[in-house]
Amino acid sequence: MLEEPSVYPEEIVLNQIAEEDFEEYLVVASDYDEEEDRVSYGQLSAILALASEKYPPQKEKKKDATRSVADVISKAVLRCVINYVEEHDLDRKAELEELMQPVENHFIKRDNKTQLKSNIPFYLGYTATILTANPLPMLVGAAVMIEAGDKMSQERQNIESISKDTSRRADIEKTGLLDEGDEW
């Protein structure tokens, strides 16, 4: 459902997120007979990365407005990880950093690839401008470069929002009980 936002209406996706048990994504299949299941945040990180990539952030922050899919899924995933951390008495900050590191790395790779692709038209236009003494190709290349940066700005906003919320919830001394219960 997350892969194709144009196919599924946003409210259907939000209902599915509310019904989903994200603890199922913690357990990793193992070939060995172990008493305890192996746990990894890899699938949850992939879900966060996909949601931040595919769904734009909410334009206006209103009390009565529905939250964006990326916001809702990040809160659900954070709730799942924090519950797991508290059940197993783990370091909250380290575990949340382990969750977010792959998400941030994925965004950086995508952003670098997009910037590289967007710079090519500018440099081609720059070369054509030098060869022809006509500034128009460089201006067209610059316009293409600027527009490509706008495409990544939505994903950047989602990642920043998720990172801010994660770092706020990672600091257990600053996060109070009332704050944790807010908008879960």
Secondary structure, DSSP 8 states (H G I E B T S, - for coil): --S-TTTS-HHHHHHHHHH--GGGGTEE--SS--SS-EE-SHHHHHHHHHHHHHS---SS--SSS---HHHHHHHHHHHHHHHHHHHTT--HHHHHHHHHHHHHHHHHHHHHHHHHHHHHHHHHHHHHHHHH--SHHHHHHHHHHHHHHHHHHHHHHHHHHHHHHHHHHH-TTT--HHHHHTT-
